[in-house]
Every structure is written in structure tokens, then in C-alpha cells.
Amino acid sequence: AQNGGKRSNVCKAVLDPARTGKDKLSLGIHSKCGDLEYLVDCFYEHTPLDGKMADGRTALDHCVDLIISKNVVKLVAETNTVSNIKSQLEEKLFARGYRACEIIETYTTQNKEEKIFDNQSTIQEYVVFPSKKLYGRASMMGRYMKDITNWHKKTKGNDDSIDTEAMFCDHFIRGNIGKGNKAKLLYL
């Protein structure tokens, strides 16, 4: 942790389900230390929530494993493609005896590129990413980080991980999800 601070023993996360075949299911998990949010783990695959992984378990099962093991207490889940995501998560979490996670559903109407651009400086200022030396390039975290660093508005590379980080900042740092996605001007 930076400046001798101690990271929180609880985490917050954002889950963005895959929309189409080219999209990735993206779960970014963060732990707070002072004013900063450390990205501590992720799930990042080309699969829907009910998609089977190599071990025969679903992607949702793997996400639930991470939520429990990282002690996630707040999770924002985008409902644009999976309307029953909260009930699916709660069913799996409760079956394993984990009731500490508040799940907040959000339906995003803002354009992805616009959302990423709006949160770019917040991501740079408040999110601490792991060193690329800690993870292999082919690992989920390696691919998650590669897509973040390679994304650019003009080239429009894979935007799922950077979109997850933008949603994290929008909700947990800027506090915008559920309050409208654009700043409102107040005229006095």
C-alpha cells in the first residue's frame, strides 16, 4: 500500500456481463487504501455468465468464488443484457452462506466511449493497477490490463475492462450511477 497505509479488508466490484460474441464478461475487484482504489483481482473472459469454463463450472460460479474470496461487500452489476443478474448472484452467494455483498443493479444508457472519456482522469488519479510483472500476459489480469492500456477512443480496441473501470469510478468514486450519468448544471 502507498505511503505505509493499510488496504481495506473488504472490496468493492463491478460486474459487466458480455453483450455479444466479441464482448467479454468483466468483473473488476478493488480494495481501498486512503483515497486510492487498488485493482486486486478480476474475471475476464469471452463468455456469458452461464458459459461453461474448462473445469465444467460456469463463469458465474467463478465470479462468485472471487466475490467471496476477496470479501466483496458492494457490487454494481450492469443489467443491460442480463435482467436477472442480481437474483442469480444472490442465489449462488446465499447457497454458499455469503450474505455480506450488497448488489446494486444499474442500467447504463450512456455511450461506452463517452463514459470512459468522462472517467479517464478519475481512473488515472484514483485507481492503482498492479505491476505487469505480477501477472502473465495470458492470465485474466494480464489480458484485462492489456486491454486497458491498449484502448483508445480513436482505435476502439476491446473496451470491456476499461468500461468496467469507468463504471467503478462512476459509482464508487464519483457517485453517479443511479443519479443520471451526466453532470447537471445548477443555475442560481
N, C-alpha and C positions, 0 to 999 in steps of 0.2 A: 504494500500500500504506500501511496505517496506521502512524503513528509512524516513518516513514522506513524501515520494514522492506522486505524483498525477498520477493516471492512466489516460490514454488517453480516450477521449470520443468517439473515433472510434475504431472499432475492425477489425481484420483480421481472416479469417477462411479457413478451408479445408473441402471439401465435398468428401467423398469416397463412391460411391454407392455400394450396395450389388451385389456380383457376382453370388453367388449360394444360395440355400436354407439355408445353415448353416451360411452364411455371414450376417453381419449387415450393414445397411445404417448408416454411421457415419459422423457427422458434428461436428467439434471442433471449438469453437469460443474463440479467445484470445484478451486481451487488454494489451497494452504495458505500462510499468512503468519503466523508466530508461532503463537498459539493459535487464530487465526481461519481460517475456510474461506470463500473468495470464490467466489460463483457466477459462472463466467466464460463459460459457454455452455450451450445446451440444444437439444434437439429436442423439439417438442411439437405433435402433430397427431392428428386423429381418423382413425387408420388402423392396421391391423395391421402387423407387421413386413414382411410380403410385399406390402403395399399399394403400388400404383404412385403416384408423385408426378407433378407436372406435367411434369417433364423426362423421364419414362418410366422412371426408375430407382426401385428400391424404397426404402421407408423405412429398411430395414436398411442399404442402401448409403449412405444419408445419415448414419446413425448411425456407421457405420464411418469415413466421412470425418472426422467430428468427433472420434472416438476417436483417430485417427491425427494429425490436425492439432493437437489440444490435448495430445498426448503423454500420454494416459491410461494409467497403469501398473496401476491396480486398478479393477475394475468389478464391482459387485454387480448381478446380473441376477435378477429375480424370475421364478420358474418356474411360478407358479400357472396360467398359461394356455398357455405355450409351453414344453414339457418339454425340447426340444432346442435351447434358445436358446444355450447355451454352444458347442455344435458349429457352429451356424450362424454365430455371431460369429467363432469361431476360423477356420473355413473362409475367410471373407471377409478377415479380418485377415492370415492366413498367405499367402493368394494375393497380397496386396499387400506382402508382405515385412515385416509388422509383427508382432513376437513379444514385445513388451515389456509387453503387458497381461495381468495375471493376472485371470481371470474367475472370480468366486465366485458360484455359484448359491445361491439361497435360496428356500424355500417359506414364504410368510407365512401364519400361521394367526390372527394377532391381528387383531381388528376394526380397520378403517381409522381410524375416528374415535378409537378408543382409542389407536392408535399415534400419531396426530397429536397428541392431547392429551398423551400421555406424553412427547413430544419437543418440545412447544411452547416451554418455557423454554430448552432446548438450542439450538433453532433461533434464538431471539431473542438468545441470548448469544454463539453461536459462528459463525453464518452471516452473511456480509456480502453483501447483494444489490446489484446495480447500480442506479444512479440511473435513475429513469424517464425522464429527459431523454435518455438514451443510446440508447433503442430506441423505435421507433414502436409504437403500441398494437396494430397489426395484425401486427407481427412475431412470430415464435415466442417470443422473450424477453418481448415486451410482453404477450402472452396468458398466458405462464407466470406472470409476475409479477402480472398482474391476478387470475388465479385464486387465487394465494397470498393476496393482500391481501383478496379478497372472500370467502374461505372462512370459514365459522363453523359450529360444531358444530350449532347450532340450525337454521340455514337450509339446511345441506347443499348448498352450491353445488358447482361442479366441484371435485373433490378430488384430481385426479391429480398436479398439480405440488406441492401441499403434502404429499401422501403420499410423493412422491419425496424431498422434503427431509427428511421424518421418517425414511424408510429410510436416507438418507445419514447422518443424525445417529445413528440406532440402530447402524449398523455402524461408521462411521469415527470417531465421537466417543465414543459410549457403549460401543461394542464388544459389542452384544447379538445381532446376527444369528448364527445358528448355535449360540447358547448359550441358547436359550429367549428368549422375548420379554417375560417378566415378571421383575421383580426377585425374587430368592429371599431369604427371611429365614434367617439363621443363628442358631440357638439354641445357646448355650453352657451 
